[in-house]
Amino acid sequence: MLTQAEKAAAFVELHRKGLFLIPNPWDVGSARLLAHLGFFALATSSAGYAFSIGKPDNAVGRDAMLAHAASVAAATDLPVSIDLENGFGDSPEIVAETIRLAAATGAVGGSIEDATERTDDPLYDRALAVERIRAAAEVARNLPFPFMLTARAENYLVGKPDLKDTIERLQLYQEAGADVLYAPGLTNKDDIVTLVNSVERPVNLLMGLKGMTLTVTEVAALGVQRVSIGSGLARCALGAFVRGAREMRRYGKFSFMDDAIDFRELNSIFSS
């Protein structure tokens, strides 16, 4: 197995080479499958993991989320970045502690959102949001290996699709020390180009959203350097499960098994 420092160096290098895919496993099995399929890095999904243990998104505490991340990080030789939601607390001090704990899991990166999880006030005030990223970056810079800090502007996911505010927030997070910038929810080609051209850090793009027809090749041409899919793979897997269960329950049929991966193939992958 590679050391954490070796994984960290590989992760930094991926961000220098151009666009790469960073898919999102939801457990150890899906992480090993993605490694087997040839991906170069992984990112956990807070929603994907929550669904896998029968909880809604944002209902898993920090200790459980970090334990999950540690199991994923130990499952393969791939670099892993953790979905750390909003840092599991409002204050910069809590966010800083979350980064310190995240680094102890074996992961080599993590993301911090500027969403408050409060419906009446869904985004942190800019000044506080910047301090939170600055506190996270300070911890990351003092680690014995490079920890890639991703700062997320959640405008589009909380019902505030304001491109100008999104870009200004990401510019401030860049100045505060973020290594990667991420505005999940962007689907318009022109908006993506405007964002990429407005910052000086690698941009992560969430793919697989409704109404989004861009391919990986097309977003690479826009200057995007990292592509993830959030809870998409977990929801696809659970969607197939629900469709199969409904077919059994309602019609007593099993045609869904035609799409199942072969038992011997799966067993062989997990035996290696």
N, C-alpha and C positions, 0 to 999 in steps of 0.2 A: 504493500500500500504506500502511496505517496504521503509525504509529511504535509502538515498544514501549510508550511512555508512554501513547499513546492506547488501545492494547489493554488496558493495565493499568487505566486509568480505567473502561473499559467493563466489565471483569471485576468490579471492585469494585461497580459500579452494579447488575450482575445479582444480586449477593447481597443487595441492598437492596430489590429489587422483589417478592420472593416466590419461589415455586418455579420453577426452570428446569432443563431437561435438558442434561446435558453428556456427550454420547456419546463413545465411545472408539475412534478410528481406530487402525489398526495399521501404516499406511504413508501415503505422500503421496497416493496415489490415493484411498484410503478417506477421508482428511481432506478432499480436494477434493469428493468426493461428498457428504459430510455438510454442508459449507458450501453446496453447491448446493441441498440439500434444506431449507435455511432454519434450521439450528441456530445458536445464538448464541455458543457456546464449545465447546472440545474438551478432552479429557483423554487423554493417552497411556495405553496399557496395557502394562505390562512383560511380561505373559504373552502378549498378542496379538502384540507385536513379536517376542518370543522364538520363538513358534511360526512366525512368517512367515520366519524365517531358520533354521528347523530345529533349534531348541534348546528345552530345557525352561525353565519359568519360573525366575527367579533364577539363570540361567546366563549372563546377558549382563553384561559389565563396565560400569563407570561411563562410560568414554570412549565405548564403542559406544552406550550408551543415550542419552547426551547428544547424540551426533551424530545419532541418530535423532530425538530431540526437536527439534533445531534444524531438521531438514528438514521436520518437521510444522509447526513454528511459522512457517516461511517460506512454507508452501504456500498459506495463505489469510490473510484479514484478521481471522480470529477469534482471540480470546484462547485461549491454550493453557496448561493445567496439566500438569506432568510427574509420572508415577508414578516416584518416586525410591526405591521399595522401602524398605529400612531405612537409606537414606543411604549404602549401599555401605561400611559399616564400623561398628564398635561405638562408637567414642569420639565425644564431642561435637565434638571438633576436626574429625574426618573429616566428620561431618554438616554442620558449618558450611561447610566447603570445598565440599561437594556443592551446597549452596544457592547459594554464590557462583558456581560453575560453571554451575548451572542457569539463573541469571539472565542469564548471558552467551549463552545459546542463542536468546534472543528470546522465551522463554516468560514468563508473568506469574504463575505459581503452581506449586506443587509439593507433593507429599504425602510424609510420612515415617512409616513404620510402626514399631511397637514390638516387632516380631517379630525374633528373633535368627537365624533360619534354622537353629537347632540343635534336633534332635528331642528331646534329653534336657532341654533348658531353653529352651522355645520363646519365652518373653517376657522382655524386659529387666526387671530389677529396677526397681521404680517410681522410685526416686531417680535411677538412671541414665537411665531413659526420659525423665524430666522434664528433666534436664540436656541431653539431646540436643535436645529441642524448644526449650528456652531458647536454646541455642547457634544453632539454625537461625533462630529468631525475631530474634535480635540482628543477624544478617547481613541478614535480610530488611528490618528496620527502617532499616538504613543504606544501602539502595539508593536510587538517584535516582528510583524509581518504586515504587508499591505492589505488593508481591509477596505474593499470597495463600497463606499457609502452611496446609496441611491436616495435622492430626495424626490418625493412625489408631491405634485400639485393636484389635488383631488377635485378641482372645480367641476369638471364634467361629470364626475360620478355622484356629486351631491346636489345636482340640479342647478349649478351656476356656471353654464357654459360660456365663460368670458375669456376669450383668447388673450386679450391684452393683460388681464390680471394674472392669468396662468403664466404667461411669459415673464412678466415682471417678478412674480414669485420665484420662478425657477432661476432667474438671473440673480436674485438675492441669495438663493440657496447655493448657487455656484460660488458666489463671493464668500459665503459662510463656510465653504470647504467641501461641498458635495462632489463626488467623483463622477456620478451618473445622474441624469435628470430624466424625469418620467412624469408624463401627464396622461394617465389612463383615461380613455374615452374619446380621444381624438380620432376621427375617421376621415376627415376631409383632406385631400391631397394638398391643397393650397395652405391649409392651416398647419399641416405637418411641416411643409417646407419653411413656412414663416418661423415656426418654432426652432427648427434645426439651425436656421441661419441667424437666430437671435441669441444663441448661447455658444459657449466654447467648451462644452463637455459632451461626452457621448450621450446620445438620447436613446432611451428605451421606448419602444412602441408596443402597445397591447394590440394584438391581432385577434381575429375571430369574432369581432363585434358585428351586430346586425347592421346591414347597410354598407359594410366595408368590403370592397371588392379587390383591394390591392393585394398583390402577391409579394413574396419576400424579395424577388428580383426587383420589383418596382419600388419598394420602400428603400432598398439599398441604394437605388439611383437618386433617392431624395436626400440621402445623407444620414439616414438612420443607421445606428451602429449595433443595436441590440433589439431582438424581438422576443417577446414572451406571450403567453396565452392565458395567464391567470388561472382561474378555476376551470378553464375550458375542457381540458382532458378529463378531469374528474367528473364534470357534468356529462360529458359524452359517455363515459363508462357507466355512470349511474343512470343515464337516459336509456342505454341499451338494457340495463338490468330491469328498469321499470317496464319497458316495452315487453320484454320477455315474460315478466311476472304477470302482466296484464293479459298477454296472450294465453298463458296457462289458465289463469283464473276465469277469464271470460269465455274462452272458446275451447279450452282443453287441447290446444294445439302447441306444437313445439318447433315451428319453422324458424324461430329466432336462433336456434342452435346452428343453423347454416352459416351464421356469421361468427361463430365462436372460434377462438384460436385452438389449434389442435392440441390435445392433452400432451402428447409426447413432445411436441415442440416446446411448449411452455415448461414442462418438467425438465427438459434438457437445458433450457436457458438458466433455470434456477439451480441446476446441478453443477454448473460450471463455476 
